[in-house]
Amino acid sequence: LATVLCTGSSVLSVLQDLPSPPWPCRSKMEKHLQCISVLQWVISFLALGLSATVLLIYMFCTDCWLIAAMYTAWLIFDWNTPKQGGRRSSWVRNWTVWTYFRDYFPVRLIKTHDLLPSRNYIFGYHPHGIFCFGAFCNFGTEATSFSKKFPGIKPSLATLAGNFRFPVLRDYLMSGGICPVNKNSIDYLLTCNGTGNAVVIVVGGAAESLECAPGKNSVTLSRRKGFVRLALEKGSDLVPVYSFGENDAYQQIIFEEGSWWRLVQRKMQKIVGFAPCLFHGCSFFSAETWGIVPYCKPITTVVGEPITVPKVEEPTPDVVDQYHAMYIQSLQCLFDKYKTHFGLKESDVLEIL
């Protein structure tokens, strides 16, 4: 027995002297999780819809055809759901993965004024950037506690209607409260869904994404008046929203107007609704090499003061122009008031294109 105890003590002593395994530190692990959370969203947005479509077609050629047929039947039955308020999930909006997404940049949401739950709102989000990271994190998830900062207000981020034609991707988007940016969908949210709704429209759209670059503060807005007309028709208040740092997430090659590639971008924009941009971020393993992971640049989204809009069923062009001018002025004031708080100079100006 003494020999066994002695041997056991010797083994324990040897084990204690062994070097500890090289576990990664907590901060490094968290950074990797943050990077993965952002990367999964980028890949999902770029490839999930097409991949799910190809897989669905392939399944029809295998023994799993019955599953594919059942899902296709469900897809047909559920086709109009995105245009009728969607199918948001509080569980998905509160996933822990979104807190890692938020902390990667990091993304912050700044409230400047209270919003009344008895009103409906149209948020004009600027600028578009490449992937609208600020818009998605703040309004498509609860990572920045939107519902706590604006109690009684339910945000619905509007994106390309074409995204809702892809299997799986449509359900993923709807779970975050994301809806198609078309008249039927927005009409439903502002007229058939009670009050306390906030439809978030990225006003500049694909055209604005072609102009985004780090340090550039420009928005495509001078001719974008449809959202103002819609606000007047529904009697919904307009709220300017500006995200400082949205354009800093990626580097982009901006082609000159009239060049061959710019013509291709414009043509694609008209056909499919979005423009193919040549951009790059960093790689998963190093910030010094190129990849599709965005750069870690702070994104701060400031929600401005609401502009009270009366209900005018058939607004005249003069009335639309009046409220459009009020909106531009409010957005410029918002930018000028907060620009020095978030890394810009006093001399920086907001360019309205």
Buried (B, 14 or more C-beta within 10 A) or exposed (E): EEEEEEEEEEEEEEEEEEEEEEEEEEEEEBBBBBBBBBBEBBEBBEEBBEBBBEEBEEBEEEEEEEEBEEBBEEBEEEEEBBBBBBBBBEEBBEBEBBBBBBBBBBBBBBBEEEBEBEBBBBBBBBBBBBBBBBBBBBBBBBBBEBBEBBEEBBBBBBBBBEBBBBBBBBBBBBBBBBBBBBEEBBBBBBBEBEBBBBBBBBBBBBBBBBBBBEEEBBBBBEEBBEBBBBBBBBBBBBBBBBBBBBBBBBBBEBBEEEEEEBEEBBEBBEEEBBBBBEBBBBBEEEEEEEBBBBBBBEBBBBBBBBBEBEEBEEBEEEBBEBBBEBBBEBBBBBBBEBBEEBBBEEEBBBEEE
